[in-house]
Amino acid sequence: MMNSPSTKKPKLSEQVFDRLREMVLHNELKVGNYYLEQELAEQLGTSRTPLREAAIRLEQEGLVNIIPRRGVFIRPVSAKEMKEIYEVLSCLEVAAIKAVCRQKLAGERLAELEAAQTAMKEALAKDDLECWALNDKRFHQLLVEFSDNHELSRLVNGYWDKTDRVRNLTLRLRKPPQQSTEEHREVIEALKAGDAEHASQLHIQHRQRASDELTKLLEVLDHAFG
């Protein structure tokens, strides 16, 4: 019996690409290091051809560089690049906030947003920064999802992987994110009141502060990686 299209396994090349991309984004491959293609192929249990194809695609995404005779270089995210990403994200998320306000946040959607913020607060109290980061991302995802604008969601998703990579890299280098957690609560209160301008301004300030904090850390790392 043949598998339906929905149950077919991804091609080997796609599996290798997905796994290699995950390793880069989750910092399993160290930023600033070189990895031989044969070394990576063996680690992934594949041949060099699909590994090479995956590396080329990641190079097109700006995540790695392929250096002849040296291998695959894991590119740092520069401070300038991170600042630009946060500027774009801020604009897109503000558009989502205004859409959410037009629809009046209430019911299950409000409960989900509040649950994410509560989980952030509880994780912070336990010093579980990984859990905090997951719920922080969930909070931002919900804001965009509740805009009911699929094109907006598609654009935002394209930037989140890079921000996740940097956040994971710097999570223990930053001061405890108490202020971020409280800022999320303030945004919720503005959304409940239907005050789009206040919610937007709070969010812009939140993203600007986070951007400044990450940029300073990345400037130190940029210097370290030459």
C-alpha positions in Angstrom: 0.0 0.0 0.0 1.5 3.3 -1.0 1.9 6.2 1.4 -0.2 9.2 0.9 1.7 12.4 0.1 1.1 13.7 3.7 2.8 10.6 5.2 5.9 10.4 2.9 9.2 11.0 4.6 11.2 14.0 3.5 14.0 13.3 1.0 17.4 12.7 2.4 18.7 16.0 1.2 15.8 17.8 3.0 16.5 15.8 6.2 20.2 16.7 6.1 19.4 20.3 5.5 16.8 20.5 8.3 19.2 18.9 10.8 22.2 20.9 9.8 20.2 24.1 10.0 18.9 23.1 13.5 22.4 22.5 14.6 23.5 26.0 13.5 20.4 27.8 15.0 20.7 26.0 18.3 24.4 26.6 18.5 25.3 22.9 18.5 27.9 24.0 16.0 30.0 26.7 17.6 29.9 30.2 16.2 33.2 31.2 14.7 34.4 27.6 14.2 35.2 25.8 11.0 33.9 22.3 10.3 35.2 19.9 7.6 32.4 18.7 5.3 33.5 15.1 5.8 33.4 15.6 9.6 29.8 17.0 9.4 28.7 14.3 6.9 29.9 11.6 9.3 28.2 13.3 12.3 24.9 13.3 10.4 25.4 9.8 9.0 25.3 10.9 5.4 27.5 11.3 2.4 29.3 14.5 1.4 26.9 15.3 -1.5 23.7 16.0 0.5 25.9 17.7 3.2 27.4 20.0 0.6 24.0 20.8 -0.8 22.7 21.7 2.7 25.7 23.9 3.4 25.2 25.8 0.1 21.5 26.5 1.1 22.6 27.6 4.6 25.2 29.9 3.0 22.4 31.5 0.9 20.5 32.1 4.2 23.6 33.8 5.6 24.1 31.3 8.4 27.4 29.8 7.2 30.3 30.4 4.7 31.9 27.6 2.7 35.6 28.3 2.7 37.8 26.2 0.3 40.2 23.9 2.1 38.9 25.0 5.5 35.3 23.8 5.5 32.0 25.2 6.7 32.4 28.4 8.8 29.6 29.1 11.3 28.9 32.8 10.9 28.2 35.0 13.9 25.2 37.3 13.7 26.7 40.7 13.6 25.6 43.5 15.9 24.5 45.6 12.9 22.5 42.7 11.5 20.7 42.0 14.8 19.8 45.7 15.1 18.3 45.7 11.6 16.3 42.6 12.3 14.9 44.0 15.5 13.9 47.2 13.7 12.0 45.2 11.1 10.4 42.9 13.8 9.3 45.9 15.8 7.5 47.4 12.8 5.8 44.1 11.9 4.7 43.3 15.5 3.3 46.8 15.9 1.1 46.2 12.8 0.0 42.9 14.5 -0.8 44.8 17.8 -3.0 47.3 16.0 -4.9 44.5 14.2 -5.4 42.7 17.5 -6.8 46.0 19.1 -9.2 46.4 16.2 -10.6 42.9 16.9 -10.7 43.5 20.7 -8.6 41.0 22.6 -10.7 38.9 24.9 -11.8 35.3 25.8 -9.5 32.4 24.9 -7.0 34.6 23.1 -6.5 36.9 26.1 -6.2 33.8 28.4 -3.5 32.4 26.1 -1.5 35.6 26.1 -1.8 35.9 29.9 -0.8 32.3 30.4 2.4 32.9 28.4 3.3 35.9 30.5 2.5 34.0 33.7 4.7 31.2 32.6 7.5 33.6 31.9 7.2 35.0 35.4 7.2 31.6 37.0 10.2 30.4 35.0 12.1 33.5 36.0 11.4 32.8 39.7 12.9 29.3 39.2 15.9 30.7 37.2 14.8 28.5 34.3 15.9 30.8 31.5 15.3 28.3 28.8 11.6 27.9 29.8 11.4 31.7 30.1 12.7 32.1 26.5 10.3 29.6 25.1 7.3 31.4 26.7 8.7 34.8 25.7 8.8 33.6 22.1 5.3 32.1 22.5 4.0 35.5 23.7 5.3 37.2 20.6 4.0 34.4 18.3 0.6 34.8 19.8 0.6 38.6 19.2 1.3 38.0 15.5 -1.0 35.0 15.2 -4.0 36.9 16.7 -3.6 39.6 14.0 -5.2 36.9 11.6 -2.9 38.2 8.9 -1.2 35.2 7.3 1.2 37.3 5.2 2.3 39.2 8.3 2.9 35.9 10.1 5.0 34.6 7.2 7.2 37.6 7.2 7.8 37.6 11.0 8.6 33.8 11.0 11.4 34.5 8.6 13.2 36.6 11.2 12.6 34.6 14.4 15.1 31.9 13.7 17.9 34.3 13.7 16.8 36.1 16.8 16.4 32.7 18.5 19.9 31.8 17.7 21.3 35.0 19.2 19.0 34.7 22.3 20.2 31.2 22.9 23.8 32.2 22.6 23.4 35.2 25.0 20.8 33.9 27.4 23.2 33.4 30.3 25.2 36.5 29.4 22.4 38.9 29.9 20.9 40.2 33.2 17.8 38.3 34.4 14.9 39.4 32.1 12.7 40.8 34.9 12.0 44.0 33.0 10.9 42.2 29.8 8.5 40.1 31.8 6.9 43.2 33.3 6.8 44.9 29.9 4.7 42.0 28.5 2.2 42.5 31.3 1.9 46.2 30.5 1.3 45.4 26.8 -1.5 43.0 27.8 -3.2 45.6 29.9 -3.1 48.1 27.0 -4.5 45.5 24.7 -7.3 44.7 27.1 -8.1 48.4 27.2 -8.1 48.5 23.4 -5.4 51.3 23.4 -3.5 50.5 20.3 -1.2 53.5 20.5 -0.2 52.8 24.0 0.3 49.1 23.4 2.4 49.9 20.3 4.6 52.4 22.1 5.2 50.0 24.9 6.1 47.3 22.5 8.5 49.6 20.5 10.3 50.6 23.7 10.5 46.9 24.7 12.1 45.9 21.4 14.4 48.9 21.4 15.7 48.1 24.9 16.2 44.4 24.0 17.9 45.3 20.8 20.3 47.7 22.6 21.1 45.0 25.1 21.8 42.3 22.5 23.7 44.6 20.3 26.2 45.5 23.0 26.8 41.8 23.7 27.2 41.0 20.0 29.7 43.8 19.6 31.8 42.1 22.2 31.4 38.7 20.4 32.1 40.4 17.0 35.4 41.6 18.4 36.2 38.2 19.8 35.6 36.5 16.4 37.6 39.1 14.6 
